[in-house]
Amino acid sequence: MSYEQHLDEVTTLITEKYDVADDEAIAMVMRAQADDFFSGHDDDTSICTLDRAHEDARIVFRQYGKTAKTAKTGKGAKGGR
């Protein structure tokens, strides 16, 4: 799949696996992309596979889902302290 298709697949998997709204999943993927999380994928599209999309969705949700939750609730790891 192409780089763009891979990003779409990661976004879709986040919404399906973690019951996240589309706009939140898109924001997570965009933050990961801004942090160059997907830079290797853009350079080598052979790693843009369905298996890799599942792995990337898990990692992106784990790393960037916390940011989305914090931004939504205004609470950080310390419960808003």
Backbone as JSON, one array per atom type, in Angstrom:
{
  "sequence": "MSYEQHLDEVTTLITEKYDVADDEAIAMVMRAQADDFFSGHDDDTSICTLDRAHEDARIVFRQYGKTAKTAKTGKGAKGGR",
  "N": [[0.84, -1.18, 0.0], [0.33, 2.35, -0.42], [2.07, 5.15, 1.11], [0.19, 7.08, 2.0], [-2.13, 5.52, 2.04], [-1.4, 3.77, 4.04], [-1.31, 5.46, 6.29], [-4.02, 6.12, 6.4], [-5.07, 3.58, 6.95], [-3.95, 3.03, 9.47], [-5.2, 5.02, 10.95], [-7.9, 4.22, 10.68], [-7.78, 1.72, 11.96], [-7.19, 2.52, 14.58], [-9.59, 3.8, 15.27], [-11.33, 1.63, 15.16], [-10.22, -0.41, 16.84], [-9.84, 0.83, 19.32], [-12.06, 2.29, 19.92], [-12.28, 5.04, 19.28], [-13.11, 8.34, 18.31], [-13.33, 9.45, 14.89], [-12.12, 12.01, 14.34], [-10.41, 12.31, 16.53], [-8.67, 10.13, 16.21], [-7.51, 10.81, 13.77], [-6.2, 13.14, 14.57], [-4.31, 12.03, 16.34], [-2.73, 10.49, 14.58], [-1.79, 12.53, 12.95], [-0.26, 14.01, 14.78], [1.69, 12.1, 15.38], [2.82, 11.86, 12.86], [3.85, 14.45, 12.55], [5.83, 14.31, 14.44], [7.64, 12.79, 13.14], [7.24, 10.04, 13.25], [6.41, 8.34, 11.23], [8.36, 8.6, 9.29], [10.19, 6.74, 8.21], [8.48, 5.09, 6.82], [7.64, 6.65, 4.72], [9.97, 6.9, 3.31], [10.48, 4.26, 2.62], [8.27, 2.48, 1.23], [7.76, -0.22, 1.25], [7.46, -1.15, 3.77], [4.95, -0.48, 4.44], [2.6, -2.18, 5.29], [-0.28, -4.28, 6.02], [0.06, -5.71, 8.41], [2.05, -4.15, 9.63], [0.61, -1.79, 9.89], [-1.24, -2.48, 11.87], [0.51, -2.79, 14.05], [1.61, -0.2, 14.15], [-0.71, 1.28, 14.71], [-1.28, 0.44, 17.31], [0.99, 1.42, 18.68], [0.89, 4.19, 18.1], [-1.58, 4.85, 19.27], [-1.0, 4.26, 21.94], [1.12, 6.06, 22.48], [0.22, 8.59, 21.59], [-2.43, 8.75, 22.21], [-2.76, 9.31, 24.87], [-2.11, 11.99, 24.94], [-4.24, 13.07, 23.52], [-6.35, 12.44, 25.23], [-5.61, 13.89, 27.49], [-5.69, 16.49, 26.48], [-8.39, 16.68, 25.93], [-9.66, 16.34, 28.43], [-8.29, 18.0, 30.06], [-6.74, 17.1, 32.06], [-3.77, 15.8, 33.37], [-1.26, 13.29, 33.85], [-1.18, 13.38, 36.59], [-3.73, 13.74, 37.41], [-4.74, 16.3, 36.92], [-3.4, 18.04, 38.52]],
  "CA": [[0.0, 0.0, 0.0], [1.1, 3.59, -0.45], [2.24, 5.84, 2.4], [-1.09, 7.69, 2.37], [-3.04, 4.43, 2.38], [-0.96, 3.26, 5.33], [-1.8, 6.39, 7.32], [-5.48, 5.93, 6.48], [-5.32, 2.29, 7.6], [-3.61, 3.2, 10.89], [-6.29, 5.82, 11.52], [-9.09, 3.35, 10.74], [-7.56, 0.7, 13.0], [-7.32, 3.17, 15.89], [-11.01, 4.0, 15.56], [-11.99, 0.34, 15.35], [-9.68, -1.18, 17.97], [-9.83, 1.56, 20.6], [-13.31, 3.02, 20.05], [-11.92, 6.46, 19.27], [-13.78, 9.08, 17.24], [-12.49, 9.68, 13.71], [-11.3, 13.22, 14.45], [-9.36, 12.06, 17.52], [-7.7, 9.22, 15.59], [-6.79, 11.61, 12.78], [-5.29, 14.03, 15.31], [-3.2, 11.21, 16.84], [-1.86, 10.15, 13.46], [-1.14, 13.76, 12.51], [0.81, 14.33, 15.75], [2.76, 11.12, 15.16], [3.47, 12.23, 11.61], [4.62, 15.66, 12.82], [7.0, 13.88, 15.23], [8.42, 11.92, 12.25], [7.04, 8.63, 13.56], [6.22, 7.6, 9.98], [9.33, 9.03, 8.28], [10.73, 5.56, 7.54], [7.45, 4.57, 5.93], [7.63, 7.51, 3.54], [11.2, 6.59, 2.59], [10.46, 2.87, 2.16], [6.86, 2.07, 1.3], [7.61, -1.67, 1.38], [7.08, -1.45, 5.16], [3.55, -0.09, 4.59], [1.81, -3.4, 5.17], [-1.38, -4.36, 6.97], [0.62, -6.11, 9.71], [2.73, -2.99, 10.2], [-0.44, -0.83, 10.26], [-1.75, -2.9, 13.18], [1.55, -2.46, 15.03], [1.69, 1.26, 14.25], [-1.93, 1.76, 15.38], [-1.1, 0.19, 18.74], [2.01, 2.33, 19.2], [0.39, 5.57, 18.01], [-2.6, 5.02, 20.3], [-0.33, 4.25, 23.24], [1.94, 7.25, 22.66], [-0.46, 9.84, 21.29], [-3.77, 8.73, 22.77], [-2.69, 9.99, 26.17], [-2.13, 13.42, 24.64], [-5.61, 13.41, 23.13], [-7.18, 12.36, 26.43], [-5.21, 15.01, 28.33], [-6.19, 17.72, 25.86], [-9.85, 16.66, 26.01], [-10.13, 16.46, 29.8], [-7.52, 19.01, 30.79], [-6.05, 16.44, 33.15], [-2.56, 15.09, 33.01], [-1.0, 12.03, 34.57], [-1.38, 13.6, 38.02], [-5.14, 14.01, 37.69], [-5.07, 17.7, 36.78], [-2.67, 18.87, 39.49]],
  "C": [[0.89, 1.24, 0.0], [1.22, 4.17, 0.97], [0.91, 6.41, 2.89], [-2.11, 6.63, 2.77], [-2.69, 3.84, 3.76], [-1.46, 4.16, 6.46], [-3.3, 6.26, 7.5], [-5.81, 4.64, 7.23], [-5.03, 2.38, 9.1], [-4.73, 3.97, 11.58], [-7.55, 4.98, 11.69], [-8.94, 2.32, 11.86], [-7.67, 1.3, 14.39], [-8.78, 3.36, 16.24], [-11.7, 2.69, 15.87], [-11.52, -0.39, 16.6], [-9.88, -0.5, 19.32], [-11.05, 2.44, 20.8], [-13.06, 4.52, 20.2], [-12.65, 7.11, 18.1], [-12.8, 9.34, 16.1], [-11.57, 10.88, 13.88], [-10.17, 13.06, 15.47], [-8.27, 11.15, 16.94], [-6.87, 9.96, 14.54], [-5.79, 12.52, 13.47], [-4.09, 13.26, 15.85], [-2.21, 10.91, 15.73], [-1.12, 11.39, 12.96], [-0.02, 14.18, 13.47], [1.99, 13.38, 15.59], [3.54, 11.47, 13.89], [4.34, 13.48, 11.81], [5.89, 15.35, 13.62], [7.9, 12.93, 14.44], [8.32, 10.44, 12.58], [6.99, 7.79, 12.28], [7.28, 7.92, 8.93], [9.95, 7.84, 7.53], [9.77, 4.98, 6.54], [7.43, 5.36, 4.61], [8.85, 7.21, 2.66], [11.17, 5.19, 1.97], [9.04, 2.33, 2.28], [6.68, 0.56, 1.39], [7.25, -2.06, 2.82], [5.62, -1.04, 5.43], [2.66, -1.3, 4.31], [0.67, -3.38, 6.19], [-0.87, -4.77, 8.35], [1.29, -4.93, 10.4], [1.71, -1.93, 10.63], [-1.03, -1.19, 11.62], [-0.75, -2.53, 14.29], [1.63, -0.94, 15.24], [0.47, 1.83, 14.97], [-1.8, 1.59, 16.89], [-0.12, 1.2, 19.35], [1.51, 3.77, 19.19], [-0.67, 5.8, 19.08], [-1.96, 5.11, 21.67], [0.42, 5.56, 23.48], [1.16, 8.55, 22.51], [-1.9, 9.87, 21.78], [-3.83, 9.41, 24.11], [-2.77, 11.49, 25.98], [-3.53, 13.86, 24.3], [-6.52, 13.42, 24.35], [-6.87, 13.54, 27.35], [-5.78, 16.3, 27.78], [-7.71, 17.82, 26.01], [-10.34, 16.93, 27.43], [-9.44, 17.57, 30.57], [-6.75, 18.42, 31.94], [-4.83, 15.71, 32.63], [-2.44, 13.82, 33.81], [-1.26, 12.17, 36.07], [-2.82, 13.99, 38.35], [-5.48, 15.48, 37.68], [-4.36, 18.58, 37.77], [-1.71, 19.78, 38.83]]
}
